[in-house]
Amino acid sequence: MKKLCIAIGLLFISTAYALPVGNPSEASLFHREEICCDPTSPCDFFSFGVGFYGDYVFNRHMKTDQNKDIDTTKLFTNAGYLVINFYDRVDLFSSLGASRLSLNTSLGPFNSIDPHPLFEIESGTAFSYSLGCRATLFQYKCFSLGAMGQYFATRPDIKRMYIAAGAVTYPDNNLKTRYREWQIGTGISYRFNDFFVPYIAAKYAHSRWKLGNGQNFIIESNTNTFLFNLKSQKHWGYAVGLTLCPLVCEKMAVTVEVRFLDETALYVNGQMGF
């Protein structure tokens, strides 16, 4: 049975592809295997796990520094997931992987003279990482209250820029960008039974995408089209998710989450303790 559970978990992990909230009581969902065997050792109070972190942001609502709204900003991340747990109450976690950004909007936010053409930006795939902490604050019967904070960063190069009815531009490697985001959140989970743990959470997040090394990069000098930096258009959002944590699988959990308001996103996380 345990082998079957592991196979199912790996299936979820291999097919899953800004920031996820995660189950607010994840740090207390299951007892991870202890690192030390000596019951008197202090390290009996912590354990660790590894897994997969897949986050699809289909639209992160952003605007330029001039407060002009962008239609669609996408951010896709595939990463490995590392977590250290303390006292089955606190998780310190990190993701290490690769991310890709793209933008699709009218030219208006970058050129007020000719705002109608379609404008697209596509980045290359670049290394990304995140650092975070999650803690279970309070538990009562089947209910748990938790909180989390996380920071994410990546530095992709611009791979392609396109203005409708114009030429496609392929910048060289000098056009580097930097995306970073941080958020805090809190939520409530409910252990429906030994398998299903649904949750709902609220979050406050701030993101910023510096384009062209933070300078107003000229796209077309004859039309006064400049590449301005982007920032969050909305800061408040909420997440709804479900964690599958079957006791027969002992030390494995799979979480699926969707997020709305400040972004439209899907998150999948699979992890196992060792």
Stockholm file with secondary structure:
# STOCKHOLM 1.0

chainA/1-274         MKKLCIAIGLLFISTAYALPVGNPSEASLFHREEICCDPTSPCDFFSFGVGFYGDYVFNRHMKTDQNKDIDTTKLFTNAGYLVINFYDRVDLFSSLGASRLSLNTSLGPFNSIDPHPLFEIESGTAFSYSLGCRATLFQYKCFSLGAMGQYFATRPDIKRMYIAAGAVTYPDNNLKTRYREWQIGTGISYRFNDFFVPYIAAKYAHSRWKLGNGQNFIIESNTNTFLFNLKSQKHWGYAVGLTLCPLVCEKMAVTVEVRFLDETALYVNGQMGF
#=GR chainA/1-274 SS CHHHHHHHHHHHHHHCCCCCCCCTTGGGSSCCCBSCCCTTSGGGGEEEEEEEEEEEEEEECEEETTCCBCSEEEEEEEEEEEEEEETTTEEEEEEEEEEEEEEEEESTTTCSSSCCSEEEEEECCEEEEEEEEEEEEEEETTEEEEEEEEEEEECCBEEEEEETTSCEECCCTTCBCEEEEEEEEEEEEECCSSSEEEEEEEEEEEEEEECSTTSCEEEEGGGTEEECCEEESCCEEEEEEEEECCGGGSSEEEEEEEEESSEEEEEEEEEEEC
#=GC SS_cons         CHHHHHHHHHHHHHHCCCCCCCCTTGGGSSCCCBSCCCTTSGGGGEEEEEEEEEEEEEEECEEETTCCBCSEEEEEEEEEEEEEEETTTEEEEEEEEEEEEEEEEESTTTCSSSCCSEEEEEECCEEEEEEEEEEEEEEETTEEEEEEEEEEEECCBEEEEEETTSCEECCCTTCBCEEEEEEEEEEEEECCSSSEEEEEEEEEEEEEEECSTTSCEEEEGGGTEEECCEEESCCEEEEEEEEECCGGGSSEEEEEEEEESSEEEEEEEEEEEC
//
